[in-house]
Amino acid sequence: QTRGREIHRNMDQVLAEVRDLARQGTIEIEFLGQTVNAYRDAAGRTLATLLEHGSRVEGIPRLRFTNPHPAQMTPAPIDSMAAAQPVVCPYLHLPVQSGSSSVLKAMRRGYDRDAYLEKIAQLRRRIPGIALGTDIIVGFPGETEEDFEATMDVVRRARFASAFTFQYSPRPGTPAAEMDNQIPKEIVQERFERLVALQDSIQAEENATLVGTDVELLVQA
């Protein structure tokens, strides 16, 4: 990024770099952006097109993309992910942040609980067996016990393969720091511990389903 303005590189340049990396022996490429699924170059080509063309580059057996935004996760990139299997890895990190629609509105996330769950349903219909990761913030200002339980319910429904969980803390200069109803630290801590325990149990159950199976690993030194 440059001064808050995201530079969308020409897709031909990106693909040329992918081909060059393939010639150097790279076997996994990751497309990264602050909201990578909002990518569009000057010719109007999107992430969906980039995934399709990137998956055809000889010598690159694995593609990923990182930091998609749920509000931008339209059917086009989902369809491209499905069409580019198995080159595009069947994994997506899709930050939910909260399972409460009212908290998501306060966060200005641009989607609600039902929209997020529908994105997950679409992904699983098009890419059976896809693993999902997420980010979750506990204790955002105004979060009630009911709001927190809504987050726990989304975690149960989504069965995330991994989750980065955080306790909200005020950051000077942000709108959230000036909001009323800041949640006491002890309540945030107690909710956080409940969330981590739930996610740990789900991950253990999901990992157990792989016992006795053969999987391909990429070791990074």
N, C-alpha and C positions, 0 to 999 in steps of 0.2 A: 504494500500500500504506500501511497505517496500523499501526505497531507490529507489523509482521510478519504482520498479518491482512489477507488480500486482500478488498477490498470488491467484491462482485459486484453491479453496478448492475442495476436492473430493466430487462428487455429493451425494454419500451415506451419507457422514458426514452432508451435508446441509439438506438432507431429514430427517435424524435422529433428527436434531435440530428442524425442522418443526414439526415433530410428538411429540417431547417433549413439544414444545410450545402449541400444540393443547391440550395435556393432562393438561396443566396449565390453559386452558381457553382462550388462545389467539384466536381471530376470524379473524384477518387480518395479513397477512405476506407480507412484501415488500422485494424483492431481490434488493440489491443496489450494484452498481459498478461504477467505473469511466466511463467505457464503458461496461455496464452490458451485452449487447447483443453480446459482443466478448467473453463471458465466454466459456471456454472449459476446462474440467478437464483432468487428465492424461490419462484417458481411452477414450478421444475424445468425451465425452458427452457434449452437448451444452446447451445454455439457453432454446432452444426449448424443449429438453428432460426434463430439470428441470421443466419447466412449466407444461408439460404433467403429470409428476409424482407428482409434488406438488399439482396439482389440485385434485388429487385422495386421498389426506390425509384426513381421516375422522375427522370432527370437525373444518376444516378450510374453511369457506364459501367464503373468499375473498383473492385473491392474486394480487399483483402488482409488477412491476419492474421499477426501476428508473435509469436515466442517460444513456439511449441508444444513440448511435451515428447513424445518418441517413445513413452513408456509410456502417454500419454494419447491417442495418435493412433489412435482406434478407427475401425471402419468407418463410423460415422455422419457425422463431419465429412468423411471422404473422399468418401462418397456425396453429401453436400451440395455439396462443391467441384465434383464432376462435374456435378451437376444444374444448378448455377448458372453453368456456362460459357456465354458467355465473360466474364461480368461478374466473377466471381472469377478473378483472374489465375492462369494455370497455372504458378505458382511457389510453392515452399514451402522455408523455411529450417528444416531438421530436424537439430538438433545431434547428432552421433554421439559426439563427444569421444574415443572410442577404438574400434578395431575388435577389441579383445581382450576376450573375455567375462570373463576373470579381472580385468583392469583395470577394466572397467565395474562389476564386483561391488565392487571396492575403492573405487570412486568412489560407490557406492550409487546408481547411476543407475536401477535398477528395470527394466532390460531387458538382454538379452544380444545378442551379435553376430547370431545367427540371427533373433531377433525384429526387430532393426532392419532387416536385409536384407529380411525379409518385408514390413515396412511400406513399403519402397521399391517392392517388387514389386506390392503392392496399389495404391499410388498410380499406378504406370505402367500397370497394367491398366485402371484406371478413368479416368485422365486421360492419354491418349497424348500424348507430347511435353512433359510437365511438366518444368520445370527445377527442380533441387534445389540448395540451398545447405546449408552445414553449419559446425559449429565442431569443431576438433580440438585436443587437448592432447597434446603430445609430452613424454615424460620423467616421467610420473607415478610416484611412488615404487613401486619394485618392478617397473617395466616392463622386461621382458627384450627381447632382440633378436627373439625369436619373437613376443612381444606386438606389437612395433612392426611387424613384417612383416604381422601380421594387420590392423593399421590400413592399411598400404599396400594390402593386398588388397581391403579394403572400398572404398578410394578408387578402385581400378581398376574394381571392379564397379559402383559407384554412378555414376561419371563425373559428379561434382558440377559444376554450372555455376559455382559460386563456393565458396570455403572460407576461413573465418577461422582461421588456424593460430597456435597459441601454444606457447611453451615453458613448461613447468611451473616455477614458482618458489614456494618455501615462503611461506605467508602466516601470520604469527604468530596463534595462537589457533585455528587450524583443525586438525582431526584429522590431515589429510594432513601437516602440518608436523612432527608427532610420529612419523610412520611410520618404520620402519626402511627400509633399502635406498633412500635418496635417490640419485638418479642423478647421476653427475658431470657438471658443466657441459659439458665437451668432448664427452661422448657425446650429451647432449641436443642440442647445437648441430649435430653431424654428422647425427643423425637428422632434425632439423628441416629441414636443407638438402636432404636426400633427399626428404622429403615435399613441400616447396615445389616442387622441380624436377618431381616427378611431377604435382602438381596443375596447375602452369603448362602442362605439355605437354598435359594433358587439356583444359584450358580453351582452349588454342590450337586443338586439333583440333575441339572443339565449336563454337567461334566460326567456324571455317572453313566449317562446313556452312551457315552463314547467308549466305555470299558469294553475291551475285546474287539474293537474295530481297528482297521488300518487307516491312517490318515497321512497326508503329505505335509511335511514341515519345512519351513524355511528358517534356517539358523542365521542370525545376524550377529556378527562379531563386533 
